[in-house]
Amino acid sequence: MEGIHVPTSLNLCIRVGAFQVPLFKIGFNEPIKISELKNHSLLRALTTEANGWAPGVVSPEVLRAQEEWEAVQNIQPETGSQTDQPAQLISFSEALQHFQTMDLSSFKKRIQPTIRRTGLAALRHCLFGPPKLHQGLREERDLVLTIAQCGLDSRDPTHGRVLKTIYKKLTGSKFDCALHGDHWEDLGFQGANPATDLRGAGFLALLHLLYLVMDSKTLLMAQEIFRLSHHHIQQFPFCLMSVNITRIAIQALREECLSRECNRQQKVIPVVNSFYAATFLHLAHVWKTQQKTIADSGFVLKDLEVLAKKSPRRLLKTLEIYLAGVSKGQTSLLGAQKCRGAPAPHSKDLTFTGVCDLPPHSSEGTWPV
């Protein structure tokens, strides 16, 4: 062994997959015996400080590999963009608190808390209509209606977190997404900018979606309806449908259809949230069982509006029963579906008709949008 010498240089490499990437070369002035390798200063440093040692000279190949690997860790499949750290999910209560601490006086001036009635309509409502909302709950009601006047502001970090949370919870993605892009059409917005679809409902429409996906009791329901919205025949724009249901909830609140339940619970926001969820559940049930398609959307929503205003307690009770069954694993909104006929064209190629696009059924059924 003493007579065996190593070459005058050593190439140190690292293995990456099936490839060897050279790090650097150790050169010797003259051949060195194996037994004397342990006395070589550079090799001794490598063996004694292997865990914390970093080479002073790294080959270009290694640098490029390292840069590519770091880029892979931050890649976002939805948009192809990069970010330092994904935005944290935001809860409904945190988003609501954001609005509670803002100065919304300019938006509050625009609201009409109740429907103005005249003549026989006013007399009929006074004699046979629902009770008035308790005085102590009117500020909370006005907050709901004021949020509905607020638009989506892409410069507000909280608004961005709300959008990204909705996207992540519905799609199951762990990555952030851009606030504008085609990926919003996959969720059921009409275009690349969700702000353009909030007419008549404002940011309240996004808060309702956030409530639906962040409440553990309604998340499964939201995901099932979302899957139904992607059915090859019965597809519909999920988020756009949700915005229309928020409009119905706003109108029901203004027409005092929810006052009895709000007075009973001594709350407004939780009642409006539950009413929204219950109305969405009923729509999904009708859509699935009656084999509705996007061509029926306007008329389905109009019938839904009439039912929701007439029997809000019935819808809320149905939601309560459904969620109780879900918690026990006994209820499924969709189950196995059997749909006949040829596949429908993509929803982008069809015209969606919302509640604001049909003639009102009565003078009391109209509201500004």
HUHU-V500994 format. One record per residue. N is the residue number from 0. RES is the residue in three letters. NEAR is the number of other C-alpha atoms within 8 Angstrom. Layout:
BEGIN
N/RES/NEAR  N/RES/NEAR
END
This chain:
BEGIN
0/MET/5  1/GLU/7  2/GLY/5  3/ILE/7  4/HIS/9  5/VAL/9  6/PRO/7  7/THR/10  8/SER/9  9/LEU/8  10/ASN/9  11/LEU/9  12/CYS/9  13/ILE/8  14/ARG/8  15/VAL/7  16/GLY/4  17/ALA/5  18/PHE/6  19/GLN/8  20/VAL/10  21/PRO/10  22/LEU/12  23/PHE/10  24/LYS/8  25/ILE/8  26/GLY/7  27/PHE/8  28/ASN/5  29/GLU/5  30/PRO/9  31/ILE/11  32/LYS/11  33/ILE/10  34/SER/7  35/GLU/8  36/LEU/9  37/LYS/7  38/ASN/7  39/HIS/8  40/SER/6  41/LEU/6  42/LEU/10  43/ARG/10  44/ALA/9  45/LEU/9  46/THR/7  47/THR/6  48/GLU/8  49/ALA/8  50/ASN/4  51/GLY/5  52/TRP/7  53/ALA/4  54/PRO/5  55/GLY/4  56/VAL/6  57/VAL/9  58/SER/9  59/PRO/6  60/GLU/7  61/VAL/11  62/LEU/9  63/ARG/8  64/ALA/8  65/GLN/8  66/GLU/8  67/GLU/8  68/TRP/8  69/GLU/8  70/ALA/9  71/VAL/7  72/GLN/6  73/ASN/9  74/ILE/10  75/GLN/11  76/PRO/6  77/GLU/9  78/THR/8  79/GLY/7  80/SER/6  81/GLN/8  82/THR/7  83/ASP/5  84/GLN/4  85/PRO/7  86/ALA/7  87/GLN/6  88/LEU/8  89/ILE/9  90/SER/9  91/PHE/10  92/SER/6  93/GLU/8  94/ALA/12  95/LEU/9  96/GLN/8  97/HIS/9  98/PHE/10  99/GLN/7  100/THR/6  101/MET/6  102/ASP/6  103/LEU/8  104/SER/6  105/SER/7  106/PHE/11  107/LYS/12  108/LYS/6  109/ARG/8  110/ILE/10  111/GLN/6  112/PRO/8  113/THR/8  114/ILE/8  115/ARG/4  116/ARG/7  117/THR/7  118/GLY/6  119/LEU/6  120/ALA/8  121/ALA/9  122/LEU/9  123/ARG/9  124/HIS/9  125/CYS/7  126/LEU/6  127/PHE/6  128/GLY/7  129/PRO/9  130/PRO/7  131/LYS/7  132/LEU/11  133/HIS/8  134/GLN/5  135/GLY/5  136/LEU/12  137/ARG/9  138/GLU/7  139/GLU/10  140/ARG/12  141/ASP/11  142/LEU/10  143/VAL/10  144/LEU/12  145/THR/13  146/ILE/12  147/ALA/13  148/GLN/14  149/CYS/10  150/GLY/9  151/LEU/8  152/ASP/6  153/SER/8  154/ARG/6  155/ASP/7  156/PRO/7  157/THR/8  158/HIS/11  159/GLY/11  160/ARG/12  161/VAL/14  162/LEU/10  163/LYS/13  164/THR/12  165/ILE/11  166/TYR/12  167/LYS/12  168/LYS/10  169/LEU/10  170/THR/6  171/GLY/7  172/SER/8  173/LYS/5  174/PHE/9  175/ASP/11  176/CYS/9  177/ALA/7  178/LEU/9  179/HIS/8  180/GLY/10  181/ASP/8  182/HIS/8  183/TRP/13  184/GLU/10  185/ASP/7  186/LEU/10  187/GLY/12  188/PHE/15  189/GLN/10  190/GLY/10  191/ALA/11  192/ASN/11  193/PRO/11  194/ALA/7  195/THR/7  196/ASP/10  197/LEU/12  198/ARG/7  199/GLY/9  200/ALA/15  201/GLY/14  202/PHE/13  203/LEU/12  204/ALA/13  205/LEU/11  206/LEU/12  207/HIS/11  208/LEU/11  209/LEU/13  210/TYR/11  211/LEU/11  212/VAL/13  213/MET/11  214/ASP/8  215/SER/7  216/LYS/8  217/THR/12  218/LEU/11  219/LEU/8  220/MET/10  221/ALA/11  222/GLN/9  223/GLU/10  224/ILE/12  225/PHE/10  226/ARG/8  227/LEU/12  228/SER/11  229/HIS/9  230/HIS/8  231/HIS/7  232/ILE/10  233/GLN/15  234/GLN/13  235/PHE/11  236/PRO/13  237/PHE/12  238/CYS/10  239/LEU/11  240/MET/11  241/SER/11  242/VAL/13  243/ASN/12  244/ILE/12  245/THR/13  246/ARG/10  247/ILE/10  248/ALA/11  249/ILE/10  250/GLN/10  251/ALA/12  252/LEU/13  253/ARG/11  254/GLU/8  255/GLU/13  256/CYS/12  257/LEU/11  258/SER/13  259/ARG/12  260/GLU/9  261/CYS/12  262/ASN/11  263/ARG/6  264/GLN/7  265/GLN/7  266/LYS/10  267/VAL/10  268/ILE/9  269/PRO/7  270/VAL/12  271/VAL/11  272/ASN/10  273/SER/10  274/PHE/12  275/TYR/12  276/ALA/11  277/ALA/12  278/THR/12  279/PHE/10  280/LEU/10  281/HIS/9  282/LEU/11  283/ALA/11  284/HIS/9  285/VAL/10  286/TRP/11  287/LYS/11  288/THR/7  289/GLN/6  290/GLN/9  291/LYS/12  292/THR/11  293/ILE/12  294/ALA/10  295/ASP/8  296/SER/12  297/GLY/13  298/PHE/8  299/VAL/9  300/LEU/13  301/LYS/10  302/ASP/8  303/LEU/10  304/GLU/9  305/VAL/8  306/LEU/9  307/ALA/12  308/LYS/9  309/LYS/7  310/SER/8  311/PRO/12  312/ARG/7  313/ARG/7  314/LEU/13  315/LEU/11  316/LYS/8  317/THR/9  318/LEU/12  319/GLU/8  320/ILE/8  321/TYR/9  322/LEU/11  323/ALA/8  324/GLY/10  325/VAL/10  326/SER/8  327/LYS/7  328/GLY/7  329/GLN/7  330/THR/9  331/SER/7  332/LEU/9  333/LEU/9  334/GLY/5  335/ALA/4  336/GLN/5  337/LYS/4  338/CYS/6  339/ARG/4  340/GLY/4  341/ALA/5  342/PRO/6  343/ALA/7  344/PRO/7  345/HIS/7  346/SER/10  347/LYS/6  348/ASP/6  349/LEU/9  350/THR/8  351/PHE/9  352/THR/10  353/GLY/11  354/VAL/9  355/CYS/7  356/ASP/7  357/LEU/10  358/PRO/5  359/PRO/7  360/HIS/5  361/SER/6  362/SER/6  363/GLU/6  364/GLY/8  365/THR/7  366/TRP/5  367/PRO/4  368/VAL/6
END
